[in-house]
Amino acid sequence: MEWGDVRIFLAVLRKGSFGEAARSLGVSHPTIGRRIKALEAEAQQALFRRTRDGLVLTDAGDRVLALAEAVENSALAMERRLAGNHERLEGILRISSAEWFANYVLAPVLCELTRRHPAIVPEVIASYRLLNLSRRDADIAFRIVPFTEPDIVQRRLMSIPYALYGSPETAHIAQHNPAAVGLILMNTAQSHFSDVAWLLDRFPLSRRVFTSTSRAVQAQMCQRGMGIAVLPRPIGDAIAGLQSIPMPEPPPSKDIWVGYHSDLRHMDRLRVMLDIADAMLADPATSATRT
């Protein structure tokens, strides 16, 4: 079984269909079907069976899964080592972060990176999802929770202050008739965030009017007068038509963690970006204890 076949086998398993696997790998649907059919012919037995919920492994497929994942881990480790040893300051640097962080915090860093090193091409994957750095879903990631994956080099980069925002009209309502103001919150999956608890605790009689995983969307709804929202100050302070609402105690701030796989520690284009990010963003105490 070649590495290309292993990639297809694992993509079909993880995506549950030939079509989704084809999209994730950037190949055609018939190509996936042909390669899986060839694998099954080589094994002389079916590796997948169709169910109402999509394709699942047969017993034969399950027996080769651990071997396929071992091949994947070895191939990805080789890719990371080769990337980490690339000495020229050129090429794509894949960066994962939340959309608001990329727009309002990271953008100046990326501009400075390309000004100093025009051959480096930053590729920002703006999403709230936590991408897998071991699989090279991204080279480097910025996020608000520490990394738990093995072999990840990480450190706290900075602390982001948050504040309560509203349009001038909703800000007035929030201060004089709190029960009448609407609340704009993170969605159910992020309902455990500390800013959600903070807002609900201070406006217990107010109703939820809008939820979203996107801080940028929350800010837009807030600007349009739908309600009040807790936002990172870099985005709230930058949007015209929003004003911060003074509170006796501000919302909790959040730490920003930066991490990358240890195999990429010698990747020069990653190192120069980290140097620029440290110079432009890092808290003084963090810079002094840099990993």
C-alpha positions in Angstrom: 0.0 0.0 0.0 1.5 3.3 -1.1 1.3 6.6 0.9 -1.2 8.0 -1.7 -3.5 5.0 -1.1 -3.1 5.4 2.7 -4.2 9.1 2.4 -7.2 8.1 0.4 -8.2 5.3 2.7 -8.0 7.6 5.8 -9.8 10.4 4.0 -12.7 8.2 3.2 -12.8 6.9 6.7 -12.7 10.4 8.2 -15.1 12.1 5.8 -17.6 9.2 5.5 -18.0 9.4 1.7 -16.1 9.3 -1.5 -17.3 12.8 -2.4 -16.2 14.5 0.8 -12.9 12.6 0.7 -12.3 13.8 -2.9 -13.0 17.5 -1.9 -10.6 17.3 1.1 -7.8 15.9 -1.1 -8.4 18.0 -4.2 -9.0 15.0 -6.5 -12.0 13.7 -8.4 -14.8 11.5 -7.1 -14.1 8.8 -9.6 -10.4 8.8 -8.6 -11.3 8.0 -5.0 -13.6 5.3 -6.1 -11.0 3.7 -8.4 -8.3 3.7 -5.7 -10.5 2.2 -3.0 -11.7 -0.5 -5.5 -8.0 -1.3 -6.3 -7.2 -1.5 -2.6 -10.1 -3.8 -2.0 -9.0 -6.0 -4.9 -5.5 -6.1 -3.6 -6.8 -7.1 -0.1 -9.4 -9.5 -1.7 -12.1 -8.2 0.6 -14.1 -5.1 1.2 -12.6 -2.4 3.4 -15.8 -0.2 3.7 -19.5 -0.8 3.9 -22.3 1.7 3.3 -24.6 2.6 6.2 -27.3 5.3 6.6 -24.7 7.5 8.2 -22.1 7.0 5.5 -19.2 4.7 4.8 -17.7 2.8 7.8 -14.9 0.2 8.1 -15.5 -3.5 7.7 -13.6 -5.8 10.0 -10.9 -6.1 7.4 -10.7 -2.3 7.1 -10.5 -2.0 10.9 -7.6 -4.4 11.0 -5.4 -2.3 8.7 -6.4 1.1 10.3 -3.6 1.1 12.9 -1.1 0.3 10.2 -2.5 3.1 7.9 -2.3 5.6 10.7 1.3 4.6 11.5 2.3 5.1 7.8 0.5 8.5 7.9 2.4 9.6 11.1 5.7 8.6 9.5 5.0 10.4 6.3 3.9 13.6 8.1 6.9 13.5 10.3 9.1 13.4 7.3 7.3 16.3 5.7 7.6 18.4 8.9 11.3 17.6 9.2 11.9 18.5 5.5 9.9 21.8 6.0 11.8 22.6 9.2 15.1 22.2 7.4 14.2 24.5 4.6 16.6 27.4 5.0 15.4 29.8 2.4 13.1 32.6 3.5 10.4 31.8 1.0 7.3 29.7 0.5 3.8 29.4 2.1 3.4 29.8 5.9 0.1 28.4 7.0 -1.3 30.3 10.0 -4.4 29.3 12.0 -6.3 31.8 14.1 -9.8 33.1 14.8 -11.0 35.5 12.2 -11.2 38.5 14.5 -7.6 37.9 15.7 -6.3 37.7 12.1 -8.2 40.9 11.1 -7.5 43.1 14.1 -4.4 41.9 15.8 -2.3 39.7 13.4 -2.7 41.8 10.2 0.1 44.3 11.0 2.4 41.4 11.8 1.7 39.8 8.5 2.2 43.0 6.6 5.6 43.5 8.3 6.5 39.9 7.6 5.9 40.3 3.9 7.6 43.8 3.8 10.8 42.3 5.2 10.6 39.0 3.4 8.5 39.3 0.2 9.1 35.7 -0.9 7.2 34.4 2.2 3.5 34.0 1.5 1.3 34.0 4.6 -1.8 31.8 4.3 -4.3 32.5 7.0 -6.8 29.8 7.9 -9.4 31.9 9.7 -11.6 29.6 11.8 -12.6 29.0 15.4 -11.9 25.3 14.9 -8.7 24.0 16.5 -6.7 22.6 13.7 -4.3 19.6 14.0 -0.7 20.8 13.8 0.7 17.3 13.8 -1.1 16.7 10.4 0.2 20.0 9.0 -3.3 21.5 8.9 -1.4 24.6 9.8 2.3 25.4 10.5 1.5 27.7 13.4 -1.6 28.5 15.4 -2.8 31.4 17.6 -5.6 30.6 20.0 -7.2 31.4 23.4 -6.6 27.9 24.9 -3.3 26.1 25.6 -2.4 23.3 23.3 -2.8 19.7 24.6 -1.4 17.8 21.6 1.9 16.0 22.0 5.1 17.5 20.5 3.7 21.0 20.3 6.0 23.9 21.3 3.8 26.6 22.8 3.9 29.7 24.9 1.6 32.5 26.1 2.0 35.4 23.7 -0.2 38.2 25.0 -3.4 39.0 26.9 -6.3 40.5 25.1 -8.6 42.8 27.1 -12.4 42.6 26.5 -15.1 45.2 27.0 -18.9 45.5 26.8 -20.1 47.3 23.6 -23.3 48.6 22.1 -24.6 51.2 19.7 -25.1 54.6 21.3 -28.9 53.7 21.7 -28.4 50.2 23.1 -25.6 51.5 25.4 -28.1 54.0 26.9 -30.7 51.3 27.4 -28.1 49.0 29.0 -27.2 51.7 31.6 -30.8 52.9 32.3 -33.1 49.9 31.7 -30.8 46.8 31.7 -33.8 44.3 31.5 -34.8 45.8 28.2 -31.5 45.3 26.3 -30.8 42.3 24.2 -27.8 40.1 24.7 -25.5 39.0 21.8 -23.6 35.9 22.8 -21.4 33.0 21.6 -23.4 30.0 20.4 -24.2 26.9 22.4 -20.8 25.2 21.6 -19.0 28.2 23.1 -21.5 28.9 25.9 -18.8 27.9 28.5 -16.7 30.9 27.6 -16.0 33.2 30.6 -17.4 36.3 28.8 -20.7 34.6 28.3 -21.0 33.8 32.0 -19.9 37.4 32.8 -22.6 38.9 30.6 -25.4 36.6 31.8 -24.5 37.3 35.4 -24.7 41.1 35.0 -27.8 41.2 32.9 -29.9 38.3 34.4 -33.2 39.7 33.2 -32.2 40.5 29.7 -33.0 38.0 26.9 -30.7 36.5 24.3 -31.4 38.0 20.9 -28.5 36.6 18.8 -25.7 34.0 19.0 -22.7 33.3 16.7 -19.3 31.7 16.7 -17.9 34.8 15.0 -16.9 37.8 17.0 -17.0 39.9 13.7 -20.6 38.9 13.1 -21.5 39.7 16.8 -19.9 43.1 16.3 -22.0 43.8 13.2 -25.2 42.9 15.0 -24.2 45.0 17.9 -23.4 48.0 15.6 -26.8 47.6 14.0 -28.5 48.0 17.4 -29.6 44.4 18.0 -28.1 44.3 21.5 -25.0 44.5 23.6 -22.0 42.2 23.3 -18.7 41.4 25.0 -16.0 41.8 22.4 -12.2 41.8 22.2 -11.1 45.4 22.5 -9.1 45.3 19.2 -12.3 44.7 17.3 -14.7 46.7 19.4 -12.6 49.8 19.5 -12.0 49.6 15.7 -15.6 49.5 14.5 -17.3 52.9 14.0 -20.7 53.1 15.6 -19.8 51.0 18.6 -19.0 52.4 22.0 -17.7 50.7 25.1 -20.1 50.6 28.1 -18.4 51.3 31.4 -18.9 48.6 34.0 -17.8 48.4 37.7 -15.8 45.3 36.7 -14.7 44.7 33.1 -15.2 41.3 31.4 -12.3 38.8 31.9 -9.4 39.1 29.5 -8.1 36.1 27.5 -4.6 34.9 27.0 -3.4 34.2 23.4 -1.3 31.1 23.0 1.0 30.5 20.0 2.1 27.0 19.1 3.8 24.9 16.4 5.0 21.3 16.0 8.5 20.7 17.4 9.6 19.3 14.1 9.2 22.8 12.6 11.3 24.6 15.2 14.1 25.2 12.7 11.7 26.5 9.9 13.2 29.9 9.2 10.0 31.5 7.8 8.2 30.4 11.0 10.9 31.8 13.2 11.0 35.2 11.6 7.3 35.5 11.9 7.5 34.7 15.6 10.2 37.3 16.1 8.0 39.9 14.5 5.0 38.8 16.5 7.0 39.0 19.7 8.3 42.5 18.9 4.8 43.9 18.0 2.4 41.9 20.2 4.0 40.1 23.1 3.5 41.2 26.7 6.8 42.4 28.2 6.9 39.6 30.8 6.2 37.0 28.1 9.0 38.3 25.9 11.4 38.0 28.7 10.6 34.3 29.2 10.4 33.4 25.5 10.8 29.7 24.7 
